[in-house]
Amino acid sequence: MLPVSFLPFLALVFAVYYWLTKPTRPKGVQELPGPRGLPILGNLFDFPRTFAWIKFKEWSHQYGPIFQVNLLGNTIIVVSEQHIADELLTTRGANYSDRGALHMLALNTGGGDLVGAPQNDYWRRGRKFATAMTVASMATQWEPFLTHEVKKMVMNLVKDTSKYEFWFERVSTAVAIRQGFGKTLVKDEDVEHHTEMIMAHNRMIEKVGAPGAYMVDVIPQLMYLPESIAPFKQEAKQTYARDSAYFYGLVQEAIEKHKNGVVEQPKSFSRCWVEKEDRWGLSFHEAAYVMGTLFGGGSGTTSGSMRSFCLAMCHHPEWMEKLNDELDAVVGPNRLPSFQDYPNLHLVRALVKETLRWRPVVPANVPHRVAKDDVYQGYHIPKGALIWANQWAIHRDPNLYPDGDSFNPDRWLNPKFPTFKEPLAQHPNIKRFSAFGFGRRICPGFEMAERSMFFQIAMLGWACRICKKVVNGVEVPVAYYDYTTGGQSFPKPFVFEVKPRDVRRMELLSESWEQGLKEFKD
């Protein structure tokens, strides 16, 4: 604890810092509207510590689609409409692609997390590698293995729906471990170990990414505190030790396989890095965390979205029935769906996109930092400001998404909606969809995320029905919105059922999965 006598000095330091760093507004431009704050402290006591995206949306009704709040002299600008986010973060992306100092994330990852990295040389090298590994042509190579793992996921869900969170994480982890490190998880204990490790990593990302969750991200001067009186540093030290040992071990194993001449087809991300280290320019630590960022973030996004999809099916059985009908019409009962069915499964793709819109995994988005002073429609955007593109509000903009709180895949399929696009063999898709970010900070793994969600939903729709659980003739209640708060937001555990549509479909699924076991080995 800090001594009481130290508090006046600390207050003086903040006061001096506030006046020295207070942005100067050019003549002829206005200050953005926003909630009125206190001297020096600004909106410190107004700023939401939980579910910030909901409070941001409420403020947007009062202050408009772009407004600002102040935290101890630090300007935070919140954007609530798609066209403004596109203009600032994409069109003017050169000035809006930096990150703010995410101190807690950096402490937890040794500065290795690519999503939170500032726009420096490491970010450019890491981004180049990540983009090369996840382009459409690379993502297509992994479709057979993804297909294999999804079959097992569906069988697991039917066998024990209560472990649905683990089953969704398992398929994402198994695919990511194979992609990232060339390792096939066969034994149940290996699958459980790796799934638990990546779930622990994702829980950390979820926790530290929440706006205002740690005061060090609001008051960066706290970084100067010694570890002995800084519990946040002690916490981060333990997490970093755990995660770095895990990621380092995976990369080292991949290096040894390369040295021993083990052939990989297709090549894992690690193998691509090892074979051309000079080209990518990534150190061992950097490579470990770039690949860790890719499969950690990817597994969290996909598994979280699949949980929201199941929630939607519980509340909207009419869409579950329509999904079953589409799979029957396009695929039929005598074969399994495949990626070749993609152009004809319009509703499956609409369900993917609507789930991502309805319940975005990163509802407040990750903030961008402004590199130099700018002006937008007569308003001053000061250098150093953080821009939050609030997905929760953007995805509920009535001009784009009428009745935005409702789950309605028809908004992507019916010409009466402003989001409808043709041809339906290609649309809807998630290319340049705001759920994956903006501009130079767009998530590089969206191609793989779309394929994963597409096939999981298609296979579930072909083989199963998702519905509320009935006990003694009464449906078990399922909350419409009971989500975690954090940098990522997921549905809290709920009870539902995954029922097979008929025995023959499950037999075909099991036979196909057994055949795949012979094909997919280390």
Sequence and secondary structure as in RCSB ss.txt:
>XXXX:A:sequence
MLPVSFLPFLALVFAVYYWLTKPTRPKGVQELPGPRGLPILGNLFDFPRTFAWIKFKEWSHQYGPIFQVNLLGNT
IIVVSEQHIADELLTTRGANYSDRGALHMLALNTGGGDLVGAPQNDYWRRGRKFATAMTVASMATQWEPFLTHEV
KKMVMNLVKDTSKYEFWFERVSTAVAIRQGFGKTLVKDEDVEHHTEMIMAHNRMIEKVGAPGAYMVDVIPQLMYL
PESIAPFKQEAKQTYARDSAYFYGLVQEAIEKHKNGVVEQPKSFSRCWVEKEDRWGLSFHEAAYVMGTLFGGGSG
TTSGSMRSFCLAMCHHPEWMEKLNDELDAVVGPNRLPSFQDYPNLHLVRALVKETLRWRPVVPANVPHRVAKDDV
YQGYHIPKGALIWANQWAIHRDPNLYPDGDSFNPDRWLNPKFPTFKEPLAQHPNIKRFSAFGFGRRICPGFEMAE
RSMFFQIAMLGWACRICKKVVNGVEVPVAYYDYTTGGQSFPKPFVFEVKPRDVRRMELLSESWEQGLKEFKD
>XXXX:A:secstr
   GGGHHHHHHHHHHHHHHH     TT B       BTTTBTTTTS SS HHHHHHHHHHHH SEEEEEETTEE
EEEE SHHHHIIIIIITGGGS EE   HHHHHHHTT  TTT  SSHHHHHHHHHHHHHHSHHHHHHTHHHHHHHH
HHHHHHHHH GGGHHHHHHHHHHHHHHHHHH     SHHHHHHHHHHHHHHHHHHHHHTSTTSSGGGT GGGGGS
 GGG HHHHHHHHHHHHHHHHHHHHHHHHHHHHHTT   SS  HHHHHHHTHHHHT  HHHHHHHHHHHHHHHHH
HHHHHHHHHHHHHHH HHHHHHHHHHHHHHT SSS   GGGGGG HHHHHHHHHHHHHS SSTT   EE SS EE
ETTEEE TT EEEE HHHHTT TTTSTTTTS  GGGGT TTSTT  S TTT S  TT GGG  GGGS TTHHHHH
HHHHHHHHHHHHHEEEEE EETTEE    SS B  SSS  B    EEEEES HHHHHHHHHHHHHHHHH   
